[in-house]
């Protein structure tokens, strides 16, 4: 009879996360409630797509149809990641530059253009 498998213990968190990321780096979170809501909604849609793929596999759909759905989920996740990154960048720039209202509008327009450019590259 084989020996019982060892129970896996979760890895312990690093004692110095800031040192691992670089001196002076502090983790930040997305603080804009509207952006968080938008990103969570996108993730929920992708989650629904993944459940749909699971059903397709269980029901014996063709690999071509399943592959199309995989592609759609990947694109949805990529665009969600890009959106989160741009929101985070805008948040961090605003917190460090403290722009006035006119500059905030310019920053928002620039970030929208940046997001469009990055979406084409991806």
C-alpha distances in whole Angstrom, upper triangle without the diagonal:
4,7,9,12,15,18,21,24,27,29,32,36,38,40,43,43,47,46,44,46,49,52,54,51,51,48,51,50,52,54,56,56,57,55,52,52,53,50,48,49,49,45,45,47,44,41,43,43,39,39,41,39,36,38,39,36,35,38,38,41,42,40,44,45,41,42,46,44,42,45,47,44,44,48,48,45,47,50,49,48,51,53,51,52,55,56,54,56,59,58,58,61,63,62,63,66,67,70,72,72,74,71,69,70,70,66,65,67,66,62,62,64,61,58,60,60,56,55,57,55,52
4,6,9,12,15,17,21,24,26,29,32,34,37,40,39,43,43,40,42,45,48,50,48,47,45,47,47,49,51,53,53,54,52,49,50,50,47,45,47,46,42,42,44,41,39,41,41,37,36,39,37,34,36,38,34,33,37,37,39,40,38,42,43,39,40,43,42,39,42,44,41,41,45,45,42,44,47,46,45,48,50,48,48,52,52,51,53,56,55,55,58,60,58,59,63,64,66,69,69,71,68,65,67,67,63,62,64,62,59,59,60,57,55,57,57,53,52,54,52,49
4,6,9,12,15,18,21,23,26,29,32,34,37,37,41,40,38,40,43,45,48,45,45,43,45,45,47,49,52,51,53,50,47,48,49,46,44,46,45,41,42,44,41,38,40,41,37,37,39,38,35,37,39,35,35,38,38,41,42,40,43,44,40,41,44,42,40,43,44,41,41,45,44,42,43,47,45,44,47,49,46,47,51,51,49,51,54,53,53,56,58,56,57,61,62,64,67,67,69,66,64,65,65,62,60,62,61,57,58,59,56,54,56,56,52,52,54,52,48
4,6,9,12,15,19,21,24,27,29,32,35,35,39,38,36,38,41,44,45,43,42,40,42,42,44,46,49,48,49,47,44,45,46,43,41,43,42,38,39,41,38,35,37,38,34,34,37,35,32,34,36,33,32,36,36,39,40,38,42,42,38,39,42,40,37,40,42,39,39,42,42,39,41,44,42,41,45,46,44,44,48,48,46,49,52,50,50,53,55,54,55,58,59,61,64,65,66,64,61,62,63,59,58,60,58,55,55,57,54,52,54,54,50,49,52,50,46
4,6,9,12,15,18,20,24,26,29,32,31,35,35,32,35,38,40,42,40,39,37,39,38,40,43,45,45,46,44,41,42,43,40,38,40,39,35,36,38,35,32,35,35,32,31,34,33,30,32,34,31,31,34,35,37,38,36,39,39,36,36,39,37,34,37,39,36,35,39,39,36,38,41,39,37,41,43,40,41,45,45,43,45,48,47,46,50,52,50,51,54,56,58,61,61,63,60,57,59,59,55,54,56,55,51,52,53,50,48,50,50,46,46,48,46,43
4,6,9,13,15,17,21,23,25,28,28,32,32,30,32,35,37,39,37,36,34,36,36,39,41,43,43,45,43,39,41,42,38,37,39,39,35,35,38,35,32,35,36,32,32,35,34,31,34,36,33,33,36,37,39,40,38,41,41,37,37,40,38,35,38,39,36,35,39,38,35,37,40,38,36,40,41,39,39,43,43,41,43,46,45,44,48,49,48,49,52,53,56,59,59,61,58,55,57,57,54,53,55,53,50,51,52,49,47,49,49,46,45,48,46,42
4,6,10,12,15,18,21,23,27,26,30,30,28,30,33,36,37,35,34,32,34,33,36,38,40,40,42,40,36,38,39,36,34,36,36,32,32,35,33,30,33,33,30,30,33,32,29,32,34,32,31,35,36,38,39,37,40,39,36,36,39,36,34,36,37,34,34,37,36,33,35,38,36,34,38,39,36,37,41,40,38,41,44,42,42,45,47,45,46,50,51,53,56,56,58,56,53,54,55,51,50,52,51,47,48,50,47,45,47,47,44,43,46,44,41
4,7,9,12,15,18,20,23,23,27,27,24,27,30,32,34,31,30,28,30,30,32,35,37,37,39,37,33,35,36,33,31,34,33,29,30,33,30,28,31,31,28,28,32,30,28,31,33,31,31,34,35,36,38,35,38,38,34,34,37,34,31,34,35,31,31,34,33,30,32,35,33,31,34,36,33,33,37,37,35,37,40,39,38,42,43,42,43,46,47,50,53,53,55,52,49,51,51,48,47,49,48,44,45,47,44,41,44,44,40,40,43,41,37
4,6,9,12,15,17,20,20,24,24,22,24,28,29,31,29,28,26,28,28,30,32,35,35,37,35,32,34,35,32,30,33,33,29,30,33,31,28,31,32,29,29,33,32,30,33,35,33,33,37,37,39,40,37,40,39,36,36,38,35,33,35,36,32,31,34,34,30,32,34,32,30,34,35,32,32,36,35,33,36,38,37,36,39,41,39,40,44,45,47,50,51,53,50,47,49,50,46,45,47,46,43,44,46,43,40,43,43,40,40,42,41,37
4,6,9,12,15,18,17,21,21,19,21,24,26,28,25,24,22,24,24,27,29,32,31,34,32,28,30,32,28,27,30,30,26,27,30,28,26,29,30,27,28,31,30,28,31,34,32,32,36,36,37,39,36,38,38,34,34,36,33,30,33,33,29,29,32,31,27,29,31,29,27,30,31,28,29,32,32,29,32,35,33,32,36,37,35,37,40,41,44,47,47,49,46,44,45,46,42,41,44,42,39,40,42,39,37,40,40,36,36,39,37,34
4,6,9,12,14,14,18,18,16,18,21,23,25,23,22,20,22,23,26,28,31,31,34,31,28,31,32,28,27,30,30,27,28,31,29,27,30,31,28,29,33,32,30,33,35,33,34,38,38,39,40,37,39,39,35,35,36,34,31,33,33,30,29,31,31,27,28,31,28,26,29,30,27,27,31,31,28,30,33,32,30,34,36,34,34,38,39,42,45,46,48,45,42,44,44,41,40,43,41,37,39,41,37,36,39,39,35,35,38,36,33
4,6,9,12,12,16,16,14,17,20,21,23,21,20,18,21,22,25,27,30,31,33,31,28,31,32,29,28,31,31,28,30,33,30,29,32,33,31,32,35,34,33,36,38,37,37,41,41,42,43,40,42,42,38,37,39,37,34,35,36,32,31,33,32,29,30,32,29,27,30,31,28,27,31,30,28,30,33,31,29,33,34,32,33,36,38,41,44,45,47,44,41,44,44,40,40,42,41,37,39,41,38,36,39,39,36,36,39,37,35
4,6,9,8,12,13,11,13,16,18,19,17,16,15,17,19,22,24,27,28,31,28,26,28,30,27,26,29,29,26,28,31,29,28,32,33,30,32,35,34,33,36,38,37,38,41,42,42,43,40,42,41,38,37,38,36,33,34,34,31,30,32,31,27,28,30,27,25,27,28,25,24,28,27,24,26,29,27,26,29,31,28,29,33,34,37,40,41,43,40,38,40,40,36,36,39,37,34,36,38,35,33,37,36,33,34,37,35,32
4,5,6,9,10,8,11,13,15,16,15,14,14,17,19,23,25,28,29,32,29,27,30,31,28,28,31,31,28,31,33,31,30,34,35,32,34,37,36,36,39,41,39,41,44,44,44,45,42,43,43,40,39,40,38,35,35,36,33,31,33,32,28,28,31,28,25,28,29,25,24,28,28,24,26,29,27,25,28,30,28,28,32,33,36,39,41,42,39,37,40,40,36,36,39,37,34,36,38,34,33,37,36,33,34,37,35,32
4,6,9,9,9,12,14,14,16,15,14,15,18,20,24,25,29,30,33,31,29,32,33,30,30,34,34,31,33,36,34,33,37,38,36,37,41,40,39,42,44,43,44,47,48,48,49,46,47,47,43,42,43,41,38,39,39,36,34,36,35,31,31,33,31,28,30,31,27,27,30,29,26,27,30,28,26,29,30,28,28,31,33,36,39,41,43,40,38,41,41,37,37,40,38,35,38,39,36,35,39,38,35,37,39,37,35
4,6,5,7,9,10,10,12,11,11,12,16,18,22,24,27,29,32,30,28,31,32,29,29,33,33,31,33,36,34,33,37,38,36,38,41,40,40,43,45,44,45,48,49,48,49,46,47,46,43,42,43,41,38,38,39,35,33,35,34,30,30,32,30,26,28,29,26,24,27,27,23,24,27,25,23,26,28,25,25,28,30,33,36,38,40,37,35,38,38,34,35,37,35,33,35,37,33,33,36,36,33,34,37,35,33
4,5,5,6,9,10,11,9,9,9,13,15,19,21,24,26,29,26,24,28,29,26,26,30,29,27,30,32,30,30,34,34,33,35,38,37,37,40,42,41,42,45,46,45,46,43,44,43,40,39,39,37,34,35,35,32,30,31,30,27,26,28,26,23,24,25,22,21,24,23,20,21,24,22,20,23,25,22,22,26,28,31,34,35,37,34,32,35,35,31,31,34,32,29,32,33,30,29,33,32,29,31,34,31,30
4,5,5,6,6,7,6,6,8,12,15,18,20,24,26,28,26,24,28,29,26,27,31,30,28,31,34,32,32,36,36,35,37,40,39,39,43,44,43,45,48,48,47,48,45,45,45,42,40,41,39,36,36,36,33,31,32,31,28,27,28,26,23,24,25,22,20,23,22,19,19,22,20,18,20,22,20,19,23,25,28,31,33,35,31,30,33,32,29,30,32,30,27,30,32,28,28,32,31,28,30,33,31,30
4,5,5,5,8,8,10,11,15,18,22,24,27,29,32,29,28,31,32,29,30,34,33,31,34,36,34,34,38,38,37,39,42,41,41,44,45,44,46,49,49,49,49,46,46,46,43,42,42,41,37,37,38,35,33,34,33,30,29,30,29,25,26,28,25,22,25,25,22,22,25,23,20,23,25,23,22,25,27,30,34,36,37,34,33,35,35,31,32,35,32,30,33,34,30,30,34,33,30,32,35,32,31
4,6,8,10,9,11,11,15,18,21,24,27,29,31,28,27,30,31,27,28,32,31,29,32,34,32,32,35,36,34,36,39,38,38,41,42,41,43,46,46,46,45,42,43,43,40,38,39,37,34,34,35,32,30,31,31,27,26,28,26,23,24,26,23,21,24,24,21,21,24,23,21,23,26,24,23,26,29,31,35,37,38,34,33,35,35,31,32,34,32,29,32,32,29,29,32,31,28,30,32,30,28
4,7,9,6,8,9,12,15,18,21,24,26,28,25,24,27,28,25,26,29,28,26,30,32,30,30,34,34,32,35,37,36,37,40,41,40,42,45,45,44,44,41,42,41,39,37,37,36,33,32,33,30,28,28,28,25,24,25,24,20,21,23,20,17,20,21,17,17,21,20,17,19,22,20,20,23,25,28,31,33,34,31,29,32,31,27,28,30,28,25,28,29,25,25,29,28,24,27,29,27,25
4,6,6,9,11,14,17,20,22,25,28,30,27,26,30,30,27,29,32,31,30,33,35,33,33,37,37,36,38,41,40,40,44,45,44,46,49,49,48,48,44,45,45,42,40,40,39,36,35,36,33,31,31,31,28,26,28,26,23,23,25,22,19,22,22,19,18,21,21,17,19,22,20,19,22,25,27,31,33,34,30,29,32,31,27,29,31,28,26,29,30,26,26,30,29,26,28,31,28,27
4,6,9,12,15,18,21,23,26,29,31,28,28,32,32,29,31,34,34,32,35,37,36,36,40,40,39,41,44,43,44,47,48,47,49,52,52,51,51,48,48,48,45,43,44,42,39,39,39,36,34,34,34,31,29,30,29,26,26,27,24,22,24,24,20,20,22,21,18,20,22,20,18,21,24,27,30,33,34,30,29,32,31,28,29,32,29,27,31,31,28,29,32,31,28,31,33,31,30
4,6,10,12,16,19,20,23,26,29,26,26,29,30,28,29,33,32,31,34,36,35,36,39,40,39,41,44,43,44,47,48,48,49,52,53,52,51,49,49,48,45,44,44,42,39,39,39,36,34,34,33,30,29,30,28,25,25,26,23,20,22,22,18,17,20,18,15,17,19,16,15,18,20,23,27,29,30,27,26,29,29,25,27,29,27,25,29,30,26,27,31,30,28,30,33,31,30
4,7,9,13,16,18,21,23,26,23,22,26,27,24,26,29,29,27,31,33,31,32,35,36,35,37,40,39,40,43,44,44,46,48,49,48,48,45,45,44,42,40,40,38,36,35,35,32,30,30,30,26,25,26,24,21,21,22,19,17,19,19,15,15,17,16,13,15,17,15,14,17,20,22,26,28,29,26,25,28,27,23,25,27,25,23,26,27,24,24,28,27,25,27,30,28,27
4,6,10,13,15,18,21,23,21,20,23,24,22,23,27,27,26,28,31,30,30,34,34,33,36,38,38,39,42,43,43,44,47,48,47,47,44,45,44,41,40,39,37,35,35,34,31,30,30,29,25,25,25,23,20,21,21,18,16,18,17,14,14,17,14,12,15,16,14,13,17,19,22,25,27,29,26,24,27,27,23,24,27,25,22,25,27,24,24,28,28,25,27,30,29,27
4,7,10,12,16,18,20,18,17,20,21,19,20,23,23,22,25,27,26,26,30,31,30,32,35,34,35,38,39,39,41,44,44,43,44,41,41,40,38,36,36,34,32,31,31,28,26,27,25,22,22,22,20,17,18,18,15,14,16,15,11,13,15,13,11,15,16,14,15,18,20,22,25,27,29,26,23,26,26,22,23,26,24,21,24,26,23,22,26,26,23,25,28,27,25
4,7,9,12,14,17,15,13,17,18,16,18,21,21,20,23,25,25,25,28,29,29,31,34,34,34,37,39,39,40,43,44,43,43,41,41,40,37,36,35,33,31,31,30,27,26,26,24,21,21,21,18,16,17,16,13,12,14,12,9,11,13,10,9,12,13,11,13,16,17,20,23,24,26,23,20,23,23,20,20,23,22,19,21,23,21,20,24,24,22,23,27,26,25
4,6,9,11,14,11,10,14,15,13,14,17,18,17,20,22,22,22,25,27,26,28,31,31,32,34,36,36,38,40,41,40,41,39,39,37,35,34,33,31,29,29,27,25,24,24,21,19,19,19,16,14,15,14,10,11,13,10,8,11,12,9,10,13,14,12,15,18,18,20,23,23,25,23,20,22,23,20,19,22,21,18,20,23,20,19,23,24,21,22,26,25,24
4,6,8,10,8,7,11,12,10,12,15,15,15,18,20,20,21,24,25,25,27,29,30,31,33,35,36,37,39,40,39,40,38,37,36,33,32,32,29,28,27,25,23,22,22,19,17,17,16,13,12,13,11,8,9,10,7,6,9,10,8,9,12,12,12,15,17,17,19,21,21,23,21,17,19,21,17,16,19,19,15,17,20,18,17,20,22,20,20,24,24,22
4,6,9,8,7,11,12,12,13,16,17,17,19,22,22,23,25,27,28,29,31,32,33,36,37,38,40,41,43,41,42,41,40,38,36,36,34,32,31,30,28,26,25,25,22,20,21,19,16,16,16,14,11,13,13,9,8,12,11,8,10,13,12,11,14,16,16,17,19,19,22,20,17,19,20,17,16,20,20,17,18,22,20,19,22,24,22,23,27,27,26
4,6,5,6,9,10,11,12,14,16,17,18,20,21,22,25,26,27,29,30,32,33,35,36,38,39,41,42,41,42,40,39,37,35,35,33,31,30,29,27,25,25,24,21,20,20,18,15,16,16,13,11,13,12,8,9,12,10,8,11,13,12,12,15,17,16,17,18,17,19,18,15,16,18,16,14,17,18,15,16,19,19,17,20,23,21,21,25,26,25
4,5,5,6,9,10,10,12,14,15,16,18,20,21,22,24,26,27,29,30,31,33,35,36,37,39,41,39,40,39,38,36,34,34,33,30,29,29,26,24,25,24,21,20,21,19,15,16,17,14,12,15,15,11,12,15,14,12,15,17,15,16,19,21,19,20,21,20,22,21,18,19,21,19,16,20,21,18,18,22,21,19,22,25,23,23,27,28,26
4,5,5,6,9,10,11,12,14,15,17,19,20,21,23,24,26,27,29,30,32,33,35,36,38,39,37,39,37,37,34,33,32,30,28,28,27,24,23,23,22,19,18,19,17,14,16,16,12,11,14,14,10,12,15,13,12,16,17,16,17,20,21,20,20,21,19,21,20,17,17,19,17,14,17,19,16,16,19,19,17,19,22,21,21,24,26,24
4,5,5,6,8,10,11,12,14,15,17,18,20,21,23,24,26,27,29,31,32,33,35,36,38,36,37,35,34,32,30,30,28,26,25,24,22,20,20,19,16,15,16,13,11,12,12,9,8,11,10,7,9,12,11,10,14,15,15,16,19,20,19,20,21,19,21,20,16,17,18,16,13,16,17,14,13,17,16,14,17,19,18,17,21,22,21
4,5,5,6,9,10,11,12,14,15,16,18,20,21,22,24,26,27,29,30,32,33,35,36,35,36,34,34,31,30,29,28,25,24,24,22,19,20,19,16,15,16,14,11,12,13,10,8,11,12,9,10,14,13,12,15,17,17,17,20,22,21,22,24,22,24,23,19,20,22,19,17,19,20,17,17,20,19,17,19,22,20,19,23,24,22
4,5,5,6,9,10,10,12,14,15,17,18,20,21,23,24,26,27,29,30,32,33,35,33,35,33,33,30,29,29,27,24,24,24,21,19,20,19,16,15,17,15,12,14,15,12,11,14,15,12,14,17,16,15,18,21,20,20,24,25,24,24,26,24,26,25,21,21,24,21,18,21,22,19,18,22,21,18,20,23,22,20,24,25,23
4,6,5,6,9,10,11,13,14,16,17,19,20,21,23,25,26,27,29,31,32,33,31,32,31,30,28,26,26,24,22,22,21,18,16,18,16,13,13,14,12,9,12,12,9,9,13,13,11,13,16,15,15,18,20,20,21,24,25,24,24,25,23,25,24,20,20,22,20,16,18,20,16,15,19,18,15,17,20,19,17,21,22,20
4,5,5,6,9,10,11,12,14,15,17,18,20,21,23,25,26,27,29,30,32,30,31,29,29,26,25,24,23,20,19,19,17,14,15,14,11,10,12,10,6,8,10,7,7,10,11,10,12,15,15,15,17,19,20,21,23,25,25,25,27,25,26,25,22,22,23,20,18,19,20,16,16,19,18,14,17,19,17,16,19,20,18
4,5,5,6,9,10,10,12,14,15,16,18,20,21,23,24,26,27,29,30,29,30,29,29,26,24,24,23,20,19,20,17,15,16,16,12,11,14,13,9,11,13,11,10,14,15,13,14,18,18,17,20,22,22,23,26,27,27,28,29,28,29,28,25,25,26,24,21,23,24,20,19,23,22,18,20,23,21,19,23,24,21
4,5,5,6,9,10,11,13,14,15,17,19,20,21,23,25,26,27,29,27,29,28,27,24,23,23,22,18,19,19,16,14,16,15,11,11,14,13,10,13,15,12,12,16,17,15,17,20,20,20,22,25,24,25,28,30,29,29,30,29,30,29,26,25,27,25,21,23,24,21,19,23,22,19,20,23,21,19,22,24,21
4,5,5,6,9,10,11,13,14,15,17,19,20,21,23,25,26,27,25,26,25,24,22,20,20,18,16,16,15,12,10,12,11,7,8,11,9,6,10,12,10,10,14,15,14,16,19,19,19,22,24,24,25,28,29,29,29,31,29,30,29,25,25,26,24,21,22,23,19,18,20,20,16,17,20,18,16,19,20,18
4,5,5,6,9,10,10,12,14,15,17,18,20,21,23,24,26,24,25,24,24,21,19,19,18,15,14,15,13,10,11,12,8,7,11,10,7,10,13,12,11,14,16,15,17,20,21,20,23,25,26,26,29,30,31,31,33,31,32,31,28,28,29,26,23,25,25,21,20,23,22,18,20,22,20,17,21,22,18
4,5,5,6,9,10,11,12,14,15,17,18,20,21,23,24,23,25,24,24,21,19,20,19,15,15,17,14,11,14,14,11,10,14,14,11,13,16,15,14,18,20,18,20,23,24,23,26,28,28,29,32,33,33,33,35,33,35,34,30,30,31,29,26,27,28,24,23,26,25,21,23,25,23,21,24,25,22
4,5,5,6,9,10,11,13,14,15,17,19,20,21,23,21,22,22,21,18,17,18,16,13,13,14,11,9,12,12,8,10,13,12,11,14,16,15,15,19,20,19,21,24,24,25,27,29,29,31,33,34,34,34,36,34,35,34,30,30,31,29,26,27,28,24,22,25,24,20,21,24,22,19,22,23,20
4,5,5,6,9,10,11,13,14,15,17,19,20,21,19,20,19,19,16,14,15,14,10,10,11,9,6,9,9,6,7,11,11,9,12,15,14,15,18,19,19,21,23,24,25,27,29,30,31,33,34,35,35,37,35,36,35,31,31,32,29,26,27,28,24,23,25,24,20,21,23,20,18,20,21,18
4,5,5,6,9,10,11,13,14,16,17,19,20,19,21,20,20,18,15,16,16,12,12,14,12,8,11,13,10,10,13,14,12,14,17,17,17,20,22,21,22,25,26,26,28,31,32,32,35,36,37,37,39,37,38,37,34,33,34,32,29,30,31,27,26,28,27,23,24,26,24,21,24,25,21
4,5,5,6,9,10,11,12,14,15,16,18,17,19,19,19,16,14,16,15,11,12,14,12,9,13,14,11,12,16,16,15,17,20,19,19,23,24,24,25,28,29,29,31,33,34,35,37,39,39,39,41,39,40,39,35,35,36,34,31,32,32,29,27,29,29,25,26,28,26,23,25,26,23
4,5,5,6,9,10,10,13,14,15,16,15,16,16,16,13,11,12,11,7,8,11,8,6,10,11,10,11,14,15,14,16,19,19,20,22,24,24,26,28,29,30,32,34,35,36,38,39,40,40,41,39,40,39,36,35,36,34,31,31,32,28,27,28,28,24,24,26,24,21,23,24,21
4,5,5,6,9,10,11,12,14,15,14,16,15,16,13,10,12,12,8,8,11,10,7,10,12,11,11,14,16,15,17,19,20,20,23,25,25,26,29,30,30,32,34,35,36,38,40,41,41,43,41,42,41,37,37,38,35,32,33,33,30,28,30,29,25,26,28,25,22,24,25,21
4,5,5,6,9,10,11,12,14,14,16,16,17,14,12,14,14,11,11,14,13,11,14,16,14,14,18,19,18,20,23,23,23,26,28,28,29,31,33,33,35,37,38,38,41,43,43,43,45,43,44,43,40,39,40,38,35,36,36,33,31,33,32,28,29,31,28,26,28,28,25
4,5,5,6,9,10,10,12,11,13,14,14,11,9,12,12,8,10,13,12,10,14,16,14,15,19,19,19,21,24,24,24,27,29,29,30,33,34,34,36,39,39,40,43,44,44,45,46,44,45,44,41,40,41,39,36,36,37,33,31,33,32,29,29,31,28,25,27,28,25
4,5,5,6,9,10,11,9,11,10,12,9,6,9,10,7,7,11,11,9,12,15,14,15,18,19,19,21,23,24,25,27,29,29,31,33,34,35,37,39,40,41,43,44,45,45,47,45,46,45,41,41,41,39,36,37,37,34,32,33,32,29,29,30,28,25,26,27,23
4,5,5,6,9,10,10,12,12,14,12,9,12,13,10,10,14,14,12,15,18,17,17,20,22,21,23,26,26,26,29,31,31,32,35,36,37,38,41,42,42,44,46,47,47,49,48,48,47,44,43,44,41,39,39,39,36,35,36,35,31,32,33,31,28,29,30,26
4,5,5,6,9,9,12,13,15,12,10,13,14,12,13,16,16,15,18,20,19,20,23,24,23,25,28,28,29,31,33,33,35,37,39,39,41,43,44,45,47,49,49,49,51,49,50,49,46,45,46,43,41,41,41,38,36,38,37,33,33,35,33,30,31,32,29
4,5,5,6,5,8,9,11,8,7,10,11,10,11,14,14,14,17,19,19,20,22,24,24,26,28,29,29,32,34,34,35,38,39,40,41,44,45,46,48,49,50,50,52,50,50,49,46,45,46,44,41,41,41,38,36,37,37,33,33,34,32,29,30,31,27
4,5,5,6,8,8,11,10,7,11,13,11,12,15,16,15,17,20,20,20,23,25,25,26,29,30,30,32,35,35,36,38,40,41,42,44,46,47,48,50,51,51,53,52,52,51,48,47,47,45,42,43,43,39,38,39,38,34,34,35,33,30,31,31,28
4,6,8,11,12,15,13,11,14,16,14,15,19,19,18,20,23,23,23,26,28,27,29,32,32,33,35,37,37,38,41,42,43,44,47,48,48,51,52,53,53,55,54,54,53,50,49,50,48,45,45,45,42,40,42,41,37,37,39,36,33,35,35,31
4,6,9,12,14,12,11,15,16,15,16,19,19,19,22,24,24,25,27,29,29,31,33,34,34,37,39,39,40,43,44,44,46,48,49,50,52,54,55,55,56,55,55,54,51,50,51,49,46,46,46,43,41,42,42,38,38,39,37,34,35,36,32
4,7,9,11,10,10,13,15,14,15,18,19,19,21,24,24,25,27,29,29,31,33,34,35,37,39,40,41,43,45,45,47,49,50,51,53,55,56,56,57,56,56,55,52,51,51,49,46,46,46,43,42,42,42,38,38,39,37,34,34,35,32
4,7,8,7,7,10,11,11,13,16,16,17,19,21,21,23,25,27,27,29,31,32,33,35,37,38,39,41,43,43,45,47,48,49,51,53,54,53,55,53,54,52,49,48,49,47,44,44,44,41,39,40,39,35,35,36,34,31,31,32,29
4,5,5,6,9,10,11,13,14,16,17,19,20,22,23,25,26,27,29,31,32,33,35,37,38,39,41,43,44,45,47,48,50,51,53,54,53,55,53,54,52,49,48,48,46,44,43,43,41,38,39,38,35,34,35,33,30,30,31,28
4,6,5,6,9,10,10,12,14,15,16,18,20,21,22,24,25,27,28,30,31,33,34,36,37,39,40,42,43,45,46,48,49,50,52,51,53,52,52,50,48,47,46,44,42,42,41,38,37,37,36,33,32,32,30,27,28,28,25
4,5,5,6,9,10,11,13,14,15,17,19,20,21,23,24,26,27,29,30,32,33,35,36,38,39,41,42,43,45,47,48,49,50,50,52,50,50,48,46,45,44,43,40,39,39,37,35,35,34,31,30,30,28,25,25,26,23
4,5,5,7,9,10,11,13,15,16,17,19,20,21,23,25,26,27,29,31,32,33,35,36,38,39,41,42,44,45,47,48,49,49,50,48,48,47,44,43,43,41,39,38,38,35,33,34,33,30,29,30,28,25,25,26,23
4,5,5,6,9,10,11,12,14,15,17,18,20,21,23,24,26,27,29,30,32,33,35,36,37,39,41,42,43,45,46,47,47,49,47,48,46,43,42,42,40,38,38,37,35,33,33,32,29,28,29,27,24,25,25,22
4,5,5,6,9,10,11,12,14,15,16,18,20,21,23,24,26,27,29,30,31,33,35,36,37,39,41,42,43,45,46,46,48,46,46,44,42,41,41,39,36,36,35,33,31,31,30,27,26,27,25,22,22,22,19
4,5,5,6,9,10,11,12,14,15,17,18,20,21,23,24,26,27,29,30,32,33,35,36,38,39,41,42,43,44,44,46,44,44,42,40,38,38,37,34,33,33,31,28,29,28,25,24,25,23,20,20,21,18
4,5,5,6,9,10,10,12,14,15,16,18,20,21,22,24,26,27,28,30,32,33,35,36,37,39,41,42,43,42,44,42,43,41,38,37,37,35,33,33,33,30,28,28,28,24,24,25,23,20,21,22,18
4,5,5,6,9,10,11,12,14,15,16,18,20,21,22,24,26,27,29,30,31,33,35,36,37,39,40,42,41,43,42,42,40,38,37,37,35,32,32,32,29,27,28,27,23,23,24,21,19,20,20,16
4,5,5,6,9,10,11,12,14,15,16,18,20,21,23,24,26,27,29,30,32,33,35,36,38,39,40,40,42,40,40,38,36,35,34,32,30,30,29,26,25,25,24,21,20,21,19,16,16,17,13
4,5,5,6,9,10,11,12,14,15,16,18,20,21,22,24,26,27,28,30,32,33,35,36,37,38,38,40,38,38,36,34,33,33,31,28,28,28,25,23,23,23,19,19,20,18,15,16,17,14
4,5,5,6,8,10,10,12,14,15,16,18,20,21,22,24,26,27,28,30,32,33,35,36,37,37,39,37,37,36,33,32,32,30,28,28,28,24,23,24,23,19,19,21,18,15,17,18,14
4,5,5,6,9,10,10,12,14,15,16,18,20,21,22,24,26,27,28,30,32,33,34,36,35,38,36,37,35,32,31,31,29,27,27,26,23,22,22,21,17,18,19,16,13,15,15,11
4,5,5,6,8,10,10,12,14,15,16,18,20,21,22,24,26,27,29,30,32,33,34,33,35,34,34,32,30,29,28,26,24,24,23,20,19,19,18,15,14,16,13,10,12,13,9
4,5,5,6,9,10,10,12,14,15,16,18,20,21,22,24,26,27,29,30,31,32,32,34,32,32,31,28,27,27,25,23,23,23,20,18,19,18,15,15,17,14,11,14,15,12
4,5,5,6,9,10,10,12,14,15,16,18,20,21,22,24,26,27,29,30,31,31,33,32,33,31,28,27,28,25,23,23,23,19,18,20,18,15,16,17,14,12,15,15,12
4,5,5,6,9,10,11,12,14,15,16,18,20,21,23,24,26,27,28,30,30,32,31,31,29,26,26,26,23,21,21,20,17,16,17,15,12,13,14,11,9,12,11,8
4,5,5,6,9,10,11,12,14,15,16,18,20,21,22,24,26,27,28,27,29,28,28,26,24,23,23,20,18,18,18,15,13,14,13,9,10,12,10,7,10,11,9
4,5,5,6,9,10,11,12,14,15,16,18,20,21,22,24,26,26,26,28,27,28,26,23,23,23,20,18,19,19,15,14,16,15,11,13,15,12,10,14,15,12
4,5,5,6,9,10,11,12,14,15,16,18,20,21,23,24,25,26,28,27,28,26,23,23,23,20,18,19,18,15,15,16,14,11,13,14,11,10,14,14,11
4,5,5,6,9,10,10,12,14,15,16,18,20,21,22,24,23,26,25,25,23,20,20,20,17,15,16,15,11,11,13,10,7,10,11,8,7,11,11,9
4,5,5,6,9,10,11,12,14,15,17,18,20,21,22,22,24,22,23,21,18,18,18,15,13,14,14,10,10,12,10,7,10,12,10,9,13,14,12
4,6,5,6,9,10,10,12,14,15,16,18,20,21,21,23,23,24,21,18,19,19,16,14,16,16,12,12,15,13,10,13,15,12,12,16,16,15
4,5,5,6,9,10,11,12,14,15,17,18,19,20,23,22,23,20,18,19,18,15,14,16,14,10,12,14,11,9,13,13,11,12,15,15,13
4,5,5,6,9,10,10,12,14,15,16,17,17,20,19,20,17,14,15,15,11,10,12,10,7,8,10,8,6,10,11,10,11,14,14,14
4,5,5,6,9,10,11,12,14,15,16,16,18,18,19,16,13,14,15,11,10,12,12,8,10,13,11,9,13,15,13,14,17,18,17
4,5,5,6,9,10,11,12,14,15,16,19,19,20,17,15,16,17,13,12,15,14,10,13,15,13,12,16,17,15,16,19,19,18
4,5,5,6,9,10,11,12,14,14,17,18,18,15,13,15,14,10,11,13,11,8,11,13,11,11,14,15,13,15,18,18,18
4,5,5,6,9,10,10,11,11,14,14,15,12,9,11,11,7,7,10,9,7,10,12,11,11,14,15,15,16,19,19,20
4,6,5,6,9,10,10,11,14,14,16,13,11,13,14,10,10,14,13,10,13,16,14,14,18,19,18,19,22,23,22
4,5,5,6,9,10,12,15,16,17,14,12,15,15,12,12,16,14,12,15,17,15,15,19,20,18,20,23,23,23
4,5,5,6,8,9,12,14,15,11,10,13,12,9,11,13,12,10,14,15,14,15,18,19,18,20,23,23,23
4,5,5,5,6,10,11,12,10,8,11,11,8,10,13,13,11,15,17,16,17,20,21,20,22,25,25,26
4,6,6,9,12,13,15,13,11,15,15,12,13,17,16,15,18,20,19,19,23,24,23,25,28,27,28
4,6,9,12,15,16,13,12,16,16,13,15,18,16,15,19,21,19,20,24,24,23,25,28,27,28
4,6,9,12,13,10,10,13,13,10,13,16,15,15,18,19,18,20,23,23,23,25,28,28,28
4,7,10,11,9,9,12,13,11,13,16,16,16,19,21,20,21,24,25,25,27,30,30,30
4,7,8,5,6,9,10,9,11,14,14,14,17,18,18,20,23,23,24,26,28,29,30
4,6,5,6,9,10,10,12,14,15,16,18,20,21,22,24,25,26,28,30,31,32
4,5,5,6,9,10,11,13,14,15,17,19,20,21,23,24,26,27,29,30,31
4,5,5,6,9,10,11,13,14,16,17,18,20,22,23,25,26,28,29,31
4,5,5,6,8,10,10,12,14,15,16,18,20,21,22,24,26,27,28
4,5,5,6,9,10,10,12,14,15,16,18,20,21,22,25,26,27
4,5,5,6,9,10,11,12,14,15,17,19,20,21,23,25,26
4,5,5,6,9,10,11,12,14,15,17,18,20,22,23,24
4,5,5,6,9,10,10,12,14,15,16,18,20,21,22
4,5,5,6,9,10,11,12,14,15,16,19,20,21
4,5,5,6,9,10,11,12,14,15,17,19,20
4,5,5,6,9,10,11,12,14,16,17,18
4,5,5,6,9,10,10,12,14,15,16
4,5,5,6,9,10,11,13,15,16
4,5,5,6,9,10,11,13,15
4,5,5,6,8,10,11,12
4,5,5,6,9,10,11
4,6,5,6,9,10
4,5,5,7,9
4,5,5,6
4,5,5
4,6
4
